[in-house]
Amino acid sequence: MKNINKVAVLGGGGRTGKFLVDQLLKQKFSIKLLLRNPESFTIQSSQIEIIQGDALDLNSIKLLLKDCQAILSTVGQRKDEPLVASLATSNILKVMKDYGIERYILLAGLNIDTPFDKKSLKTMMATDWMKANFPIIQEDRQKAYDFLIASDVNWTQVRVPFIEFMDESTEISVNLEDCLGDKISANDIVNFMITEMLESKYSRESPFISAI
């Protein structure tokens, strides 16, 4: 894989995304950051280039991904707004192919199903709750996974349980079949995503990660 120096980030203005941006800065990466409302973003650094736009807009994704070697996404569904997961993923995959970008890491909930899962009763209950209460959002997120599978991109979809927004770091479980814990810190999520971006231990897989 090419050396990764410049990283495109989607969702960097969100709660988990801000942890991601902070950690990328600490590790001296250059960052291109897609923001709908740049004026509300408070992190300042010469390592950051801000692109004002929306993940649902193909031209915004083209501007964001230009000259980057990898993409990290913590984009979540916005309340009372158009579905974002499948269209954002479709846009990203298309532009990655056009630009020859190899690596894409995205964050998802444990409710996404893959053919390799052996979910426990607890994880299945959480999945079924999401399907029952947010069926349209769930379907859209599942569609995004289908787009990943159909692509030839080196992607990793990181599935997580309840997120605690703290800097705490602990030992984590990584499992391809089931989520073994109930929670994980935002700090551990972003550290895993950045390490996975560089090492590709879970290429084209959807690991569950959680605190032990």
URURCOR-V331167 format. One record per residue. N is the residue number from 1. NEAR is the number of other C-alpha atoms within 8 Angstrom. Layout:
# URURCOR-V331167
n: [N N]
near: [NEAR NEAR]
This chain:
# URURCOR-V331167
n: [1 2 3 4 5 6 7 8 9 10 11 12 13 14 15 16 17 18 19 20 21 22 23 24 25 26 27 28 29 30 31 32 33 34 35 36 37 38 39 40 41 42 43 44 45 46 47 48 49 50 51 52 53 54 55 56 57 58 59 60 61 62 63 64 65 66 67 68 69 70 71 72 73 74 75 76 77 78 79 80 81 82 83 84 85 86 87 88 89 90 91 92 93 94 95 96 97 98 99 100 101 102 103 104 105 106 107 108 109 110 111 112 113 114 115 116 117 118 119 120 121 122 123 124 125 126 127 128 129 130 131 132 133 134 135 136 137 138 139 140 141 142 143 144 145 146 147 148 149 150 151 152 153 154 155 156 157 158 159 160 161 162 163 164 165 166 167 168 169 170 171 172 173 174 175 176 177 178 179 180 181 182 183 184 185 186 187 188 189 190 191 192 193 194 195 196 197 198 199 200 201 202 203 204 205 206 207 208 209 210 211 212]
near: [3 4 5 9 8 12 14 15 13 14 12 17 8 9 8 11 14 10 11 12 11 8 10 12 11 7 6 7 11 11 14 15 13 17 14 7 7 8 5 5 7 5 4 5 5 5 9 10 8 9 11 10 9 10 13 8 10 8 6 13 13 9 8 11 13 7 5 13 14 13 13 12 13 13 11 7 9 8 4 4 6 5 10 12 12 14 11 11 11 10 13 9 11 8 11 11 8 6 8 6 9 10 11 13 14 12 11 10 9 13 11 12 7 6 4 6 9 6 10 8 6 7 12 10 8 10 11 9 8 11 10 7 6 8 9 6 9 12 9 12 11 11 9 13 10 8 11 13 8 6 7 6 10 9 12 15 12 14 13 15 13 7 9 8 9 7 7 7 7 7 6 10 11 8 10 10 10 11 15 10 11 9 11 16 14 13 13 12 10 12 10 8 12 9 8 12 11 7 6 8 5 9 8 11 9 11 13 16 17 15 12 8]
